[in-house]
Amino acid sequence: MRMTIAVCILILMCASQVQGQTLLVNAQVEETSLSHQDVKSIFLGTTSHWKNGLPISLCIDTSNKELFKSFIKNAMGKNVRSFKRLWSKRVFSGESAALPLLINDSERALKYLSEKQGAVCYIGSVPEHLPKQLKPLNSPVDESKLGPSF
């Protein structure tokens, strides 16, 4: 009986974490939604500017390692190592100006996002009340429909 209760609590905790993941943007970004392909091209660096011309600054909350790995795998079809290698090549070849900012603290990620125009950030767990400088994007990330696992 105790084992069953413990397993149920664990499942509920995991489910609540997954429901909380989303993409947030600085309020200066005009987009309100992104497709799976949009998410992939932004986080792989092939799209570098928003429709209003603002440069895209990437931020990824890595405080929950499993959600971070899952996001990289499901959104981009890569593992973390190949994702980092791809970005290193892009920066050192001059294709991109900077690596995505990997932040191991959700609060710091939110602070960066609220201060940086054009920023988009994958957040593994979203607070109940967002600062007014931030807005969520409708995307496959918050619906857990990022396409097939690769």
Secondary structure, DSSP 4 states (H G I P E B T S, - for coil): -HHHHHHHHHHHHHHHHHHT-EEEEETT----B--HHHHHHHHTTS--B-TTSPBPEEEEE-SSHHHHHHHHHHHHS--HHHHHHHHHHHHHTTS-SSPPEEES-HHHHHHHHHHSTTEEEEESS--SS--TTEEEPB-TTTTT------
